Structures are given as structure tokens and as C-alpha cells.
């Protein structure tokens, strides 16, 4: 496993700019669902579980 670089900057209420080693993206959160500009989706499920998928 390699080293990963990740940094989040909050730019508004429920909006972030995410910087990684491969570029930047914007993410927003609405309730239990988080979506980013690269097509990633995270949904918080009951019991402390999270579903992670793609929407593109």
C-alpha cells in the first residue's frame, strides 16, 4: 500500500474542495448522502455502515 495525499477545505455549508494526489474535486452533502464532482456517492446507512458507489 502506497502513501496517499488528501486534504479537505470547507468552502460553504455542506460544500468542500477536496485535494488529492491525482487532482481536485468538489463534494456536497445533503442529509445522509454525499456526492462529489468525480462521480463518487457515499450514503450513511443504519448501524454505522456506509455504502460507497459511483453515479457516472
C-alpha positions as a Markdown table, in Angstrom:
| # | Residue | x | y | z |
|---|---|---|---|---|
| 1 | Unk | 0.0 | 0.0 | 0.0 |
| 2 | Unk | 1.4 | 3.4 | -1.0 |
| 3 | Unk | 1.2 | 6.8 | 0.6 |
| 4 | Unk | -1.8 | 8.9 | -0.2 |
| 5 | Unk | -2.2 | 12.7 | 0.0 |
| 6 | Unk | -5.6 | 14.1 | 0.9 |
| 7 | Unk | -6.8 | 17.5 | 2.1 |
| 8 | Unk | -10.3 | 18.9 | 2.5 |
| 9 | Unk | -11.2 | 22.6 | 2.6 |
| 10 | Unk | -14.7 | 23.7 | 3.6 |
| 11 | Unk | -15.9 | 26.5 | 1.3 |
| 12 | Unk | -19.5 | 26.7 | 2.5 |
| 13 | Unk | -22.2 | 25.0 | 4.4 |
| 14 | Unk | -22.1 | 21.3 | 3.3 |
| 15 | Unk | -19.6 | 22.0 | 0.5 |
| 16 | Unk | -15.9 | 21.1 | 0.3 |
| 17 | Unk | -13.0 | 21.2 | -2.1 |
| 18 | Unk | -11.0 | 18.0 | -1.9 |
| 19 | Unk | -7.4 | 17.9 | -3.0 |
| 20 | Unk | -5.6 | 14.6 | -3.6 |
| 21 | Unk | -2.5 | 13.5 | -5.4 |
| 22 | Unk | -4.5 | 13.0 | -8.6 |
| 23 | Unk | -6.3 | 16.3 | -8.7 |
| 24 | Unk | -9.2 | 18.2 | -7.0 |
| 25 | Unk | -12.9 | 17.7 | -6.7 |
| 26 | Unk | -15.9 | 19.4 | -5.1 |
| 27 | Unk | -18.2 | 17.5 | -2.8 |
| 28 | Unk | -21.6 | 18.3 | -1.2 |
| 29 | Unk | -23.6 | 16.7 | 1.5 |
| 30 | Unk | -27.4 | 16.5 | 1.7 |
| 31 | Unk | -28.7 | 14.5 | 4.6 |
| 32 | Unk | -27.0 | 11.1 | 4.7 |
| 33 | Unk | -25.9 | 11.4 | 1.0 |
| 34 | Unk | -22.5 | 12.8 | -0.1 |
| 35 | Unk | -21.8 | 13.3 | -3.8 |
| 36 | Unk | -18.6 | 14.6 | -5.4 |
| 37 | Unk | -17.9 | 16.0 | -8.9 |
| 38 | Unk | -15.9 | 12.9 | -9.9 |
| 39 | Unk | -19.0 | 10.7 | -9.6 |
| 40 | Unk | -18.5 | 9.3 | -6.1 |
| 41 | Unk | -21.5 | 8.7 | -3.9 |
| 42 | Unk | -21.5 | 7.9 | -0.2 |
| 43 | Unk | -24.7 | 7.0 | 1.8 |
| 44 | Unk | -24.7 | 6.6 | 5.5 |
| 45 | Unk | -26.8 | 3.5 | 6.4 |
| 46 | Unk | -28.3 | 2.4 | 9.8 |
| 47 | Unk | -25.9 | 0.6 | 12.1 |
| 48 | Unk | -22.9 | 2.7 | 11.4 |
| 49 | Unk | -22.4 | 1.3 | 7.9 |
| 50 | Unk | -21.7 | 3.3 | 4.7 |
| 51 | Unk | -22.4 | 2.5 | 1.0 |
| 52 | Unk | -19.9 | 3.8 | -1.4 |
| 53 | Unk | -20.5 | 3.8 | -5.2 |
| 54 | Unk | -20.4 | 5.7 | -8.5 |
| 55 | Unk | -23.1 | 7.7 | -10.2 |
| 56 | Unk | -21.4 | 8.3 | -13.6 |
